[in-house]
Amino acid sequence: MTTLLTTPLWQGTLFSDGWRAGSGGPLTVKAPGTDAVIATVSQAGLDDLDHAVASATIAQKGWAKQPYSTRAAVMLKAAQLLEADPTRLTDVLVPESGSGQGKAGFEVGLVVTELQESAALASHPYGELLRSVKDRTSIARRVPLGVVGVISPFNFPAILSMRSVAPALAVGNAVILKPDPRTSISGGLALAALFEEARLPSGVLHVLPGDGAIGAALVTHPDVPCISFTGSTAAGRKIGAAAAPLLKRVHLELGGNNAMLVLPDADVQAAASVGAWGSFLHQGQICMTTGRHLVHRSMAAQYVAALAEKANGIPVGDPTQGLPLGPLIDDRQRDRVHGYVTAAVEHGATLSAGGDYDGLYYRPTVLADVAVDNPAWTDEIFGPVAPVQVYDDVDEAIETINASEYGLSVSIITSNPYAAYELCDRIESGAVHINDATVDDEAVIPFGGTKASGVGGRFGGPQANLDTFTETQWVTMQGSVERYPF
């Protein structure tokens, strides 16, 4: 089957009422590992945004009036098309985002399930019958917000776009999607092509590649009542501040500096395997990446040695050639990662593996003896770096976990999962995974963080998606007109 990569609908175009050129000029999308040009798409200008908002506002009204079965059918058709030909996304994900083949395949599977769950969301009960002190029918029902603005990142571009786009569409909203310019295709235009083939009506979805100016204008546009943003905490704070005067609904899924707690009864080799996956998958460029390894003193030396052996054994190189770890997204991110590593060593950390790079290919890195005030421990590095710290008792370890400003995901490795479960009440985190990695996601669960890791609605699961992408409307109805003393 011919892939979309060989028939680039997006060559010289964006997607807004069909494939057309935007006013923002060309945007060259390159593979970070090889600098090869994947395609040249079109950037949106401010006039393109205004056009998209006006078009989406009109189209949304007709889309919301469609029977739920119509919206569900579009979601299911898109899922079927992608499931039948995963290469329509993997062939772009691998070169464009530097994804390993396995990561790309896993991401496509997440997109498929997101579409399937969103199809089910369309038919989910959307209200409840309320009690009333009067003799009347009282209903709370969910209604679409209107136009939802989605701003998505580069790291898992397809799923981190789709987890907002699909449920928002399923419940009757229109969507304007601004993907990261570095992943304009896999994070946006390839998804538009998928929905177009699934017969989503024109005007309901617009994909506008562009820089931060377009994203900022989307956030402050008066006719976009909801923003769903996934990205860094720093950017999220700016978006929240910009949107606040407009009193619009803002959902911010932000960064993390996630901890893995290895209890003294854990199997060291098994723990090291989980730790390596959590820290090195997709070059550590995941909000749920394991950024802190807390290991009991009795097993710390063994754990560091096992983790370093894992790191040294992972091949790094061009993912289009089948290597599991690809490049960092760009020079700036590579220099940021290396800056954290070199500074950590200068301030007393021990480099147990990695710490070097070839171009954008950064070796999986293990840092031992990392102090609690070392930036490599306190900050989100967003690279393949595993800082390890020793603890002596569990109370101390939990205090260290909670000391972070972030609260996205925590992993606990132990031979006694029920004892670990009892620790969950004391851990400040949106997710706790016992005997699994910090990196985990499913379309059916309400995903989100606490503290500086996020604010607003959750993604996933029917109740969370309804809370996030609809508004509650109270309706009462009675058989005769109420009589009042006036």
C-alpha positions, 0 to 999 in steps of 0.5 A: 500500500502506498504510504502518505510519505510518498504522496505528500499532500502537505507539500507546500500546504497546511490544512484549513478547509482543504489543502492550501498554502498559508501566508506564513511562508515555507517551513522545511521539515528535516530529520534531526538525525540526518538533516535530510529534508522530509517535506516543505510544508506551509506555515500559517500567518495570523490571517490564516488563524482568523480564517480557521477560527471563523470557519471552525465556528461555523462548521462546529455548529453543524458537526455538533448537531450530527447524530452521535453515530456519525461522529463515532463512525469518523473516529472508527474509520480513522482508527481502521485506516491507521490500523490497516496501514501503520506506516502512514504514521511510522514512516514519518514519525521515525525520521521526523521526531527521531523515534526508534521503530519500536517507539513509533509502532507503540505510538501508532498503537496509542493513536489507534486506541485513542480513536477507538475510545473517542468513538465510544465517547461519542455515545457515552451518556452525557448528562444526569437527572437531578433531584429538585425541590420543585415538581419539575425535571432537572437535568445537567447535560454536557454541551460542546465548548465550541472551538478547541485550540490544541498546541502539541509538542515534538516528542510524541507528536501523534498521540499528544495531538490526538489525545486532545483532537479525537475526544474534542471532536467526538463530543461535537467541538471543532479543533484548531491544531498547532503542532510543534514546527519540528514535527508538523507532519506527524503531529498534525498534517498526517493526522489531518490526512487521516481524518480527511480520508475518514470523511470528517466534514470540512472546517471541523479540523484545521492544522496550522503549522507555525512558530510561537507567534501563531501559538500565542495568537491562538491562546489569546484569540477571543473566539477560541474558548478552550486551549489544550496545551502539552509542553514545558512547564515554563511555556505552560505558565506563560500560556496560563498567564496570557489566557487568564484575562480572557477567562477561557478554559485552559488545560495544561499538561506540563513537565515532570522530573519523575522518581523511581523508588527502588526498595531494599527488597527489589530484584536489582537486575529487574529494577535496572531494566525498568530504570533503563527503559524509563530513562532512555526510551526515546532518548529521554524526551518524554514528560514521564521519563525517569529523571531521578533514581532513588536506591537503597544504600544496601544495593546502590553499587549493584544497581548503578553497575547494572544500570550502566551496563544497560546503558552501555549496551543500547545502540544509538544511531539513525532510527531509520536503520532500525537502531532503538535510540535515535537523535535528540530533536536539535542542537539546542536540546543536545547542548542543554542535556550535555550542559547538565551532565558536565555541570553535574560531574563538576559538582561531584557526581560520578559519570558511570556511563555515557556522557558523550555524543556524536552529532545529535546522538547522545549516549545513554548516561548514568550519573551516580552520587548526585546531590539533592541540590544538583540541577541534574537532580532538581530539573527536567533534563529531557534527555537520556540521563539517569541520575542516581541517589542513595537513601537510607530509609523510606521516609527519607526517600518519600521526602525527596520525591515530594521535594520536587516542584513536579508531580507527574509520575512515580515508580516503585520497585519492590517484591511486596507490592501491597506494602508499596501501595500503602505508600501511595497516600504519601506520594504527591504525584498524578500517577504511581506505578508499582513494579512498572516504569514511570513512562506509561499511558493508556487511552482509558485512564485519566492522565495528568499531573499535580503541582508544576506538572499540570493543571486543568482537565485530565486526558483519557477515560469518558468522565475525564474527557467529558469534563475536559472538552464539554461544558455543563448546562443545567436545564429544568422543565415543568408542565405549567408556568411557575407562579410568583408573587410579583 
